[in-house]
Amino acid sequence: MPFKFFHIPVGNAEIAERDLNGFVRSHRVVSVERRFVERGENSFWSLCVDYLDGTPAASDAKSSFGKPKIDYREVLSPEDFAVFAKLRDQRKRIATEEAVPVYMVFTNGQLAEIVRVKAKTKSALEQIEGVGGARVDKYGPRILEFLSSQWNEQHAPNGKPV
């Protein structure tokens, strides 16, 4: 797999950010390694992007694996979709904190399955296709805590959590 390197200066980062974002939008990214290089006013972020050569990014009509996109509003009940939507927001917060793409935390399909089975334990998360122990150890506690609060709100009498 090929690599592409980017340096994002702390000051005046707009051009480098635009180049990085354009590259990421137009390629299927496998992973991103990032390091902060401390050099006073000349400090910068160094990023190594591992991507699939010759494979364009996902189009609007299909997912990155050539499968049609799924409308989770049609697949999940309205209550589950509400939790799913909030869970995607939580995943985005986690991905931002970790500086990884959202799909590295959990894919939309995995999130939908987590909500569908109402996962409450790490072992329930590990039963989801494509979710291994390392991902469960790293992201599971935050996801499960968030889900617990959502389901408590959803099933509380008079809108008050139980």
N, C-alpha and C positions, 0 to 999 in steps of 0.2 A: 504494500500500500504506500502511496506517495504521501509526502508531508509538505506542508506549506507553513512558513514561519512569518510571524507578524511581530512588530515592535510598536507598542502604543505608548507614546510619551505622556507623562503626567500632565504637562501643559500643552495646549494646542493639539489635542488628540483627534479632532474632528475628521481630518483627511484619512488618518490611519484607521479610525473606527469605520468610516464609510467603506474603505477597501476591505476590511475584515468582514463587515456585514454583507457586502456584495458577494464576496467569495463564499461565505457560509450559505447564503440563499441559493447560490448556483451550483453547489456541490453536495453530495451526500457525505456528511461528516460522520466519522466513526468515533473520534474522541478529540478532546482538546486538553492539552497540558499547558498550564500557565504558571509563570513565575514572576514575582515582582523583583526588579533589580534596583536597589537603592543606590543612587548616585547624586544625592542632593537635588538641585534644580534640574538635573538631567536624568532623574529616575524614570523608569519606564516599565511597562508590562511586556513580557516576552511570551508569545503564544506559539505553540506548535500544534497545527491542525492536521490530524490524520484523516484522510478521506479516501473514498473509493474512486479510482481513476476511471474516467470515461463514463461515469454514471451521474447524470444530472440530478438535481434535487427534485423532490416530489412536485408534481404538477397540481393544479387546483382540483382536478377531477379525481386523482388517484393518490393513495398513500405512497410513502417512499418505497414500498415493496410491491408496487404494481397492483395492489388490491383496491377495489373501490372503497371510498371513504364511507364510514358508518355514521348514520345519524343516531346518536345515542338517545335523543328524545323519543325516537320510535322504538328503541330496544328496551329502555328502562321505564319503569313506572314513573309518573310525575314526581312522587316523593323521592324515589331513588335518583332521578335525574337532578333534582335540586341538590342532593348531597354530592353527586358526581361533579356538578358544576363548581361547588365550593371546594371539593377535593382537588380539582384541577388548579384552582387558585392557590391552594396550600402547596401543591406540588411546584408551582411556579416560584413561590417564596423560597422553598427549600432549594430548588435548582439555582436560584439567584444567589442564595447564601453560599452554596457550594461551587458556584461558577461552572456549572455543567448544563448541558442541554436538558430540557424537561424530560425527554424520553429516557435519559439515563437514570432518572429517579424511578419513574414507572411510565409505561405507555398508556395512551387513552384506553386501549383494550384491557390492560391490566387494571386500571382504575375502575372501569365499568364492572369488571368481574369482582373486584374487591367489594364494591358497593352491592352488587347483585347477591353475593353470598353473605353479605353483612359480616365480613371478617372482623374478629375481635381479638385474635391472638396471632403471635408470630407464626405458629404452625399453620394457621389458616392462610396467611399470606404466602407461605412456602408452597401451598397447594395450587397457587395460581400459575398457569403456564408461563415459563420464562422468568419467574421470580426465584432467585436462589438465596441461599443463606446469607451471603455477603450483603446483598441488597436489603434483605430483611433486617439484618443487624444494623446497617447504616441508616436506613430511612424508616424502617418499620415502627419504632417507638413513636416518632412524631406523627406518622400517618394514623396509627392506631389511637393515639391520644386525641387527635383531631376528630376522627370518626366517632369516638365515644361521646365527645361533646355534641356532635351533630345529631346522633341518634337519641341522646338524652333530651335535647331540645325538641326533636321531632315527635317524641312519644310522651312528652310531659303534659300533664293536665293543666289547663288554663294557660298554656304557653310558658310555664315556669319549668326550668330543668328539674329533673328528679335527683 
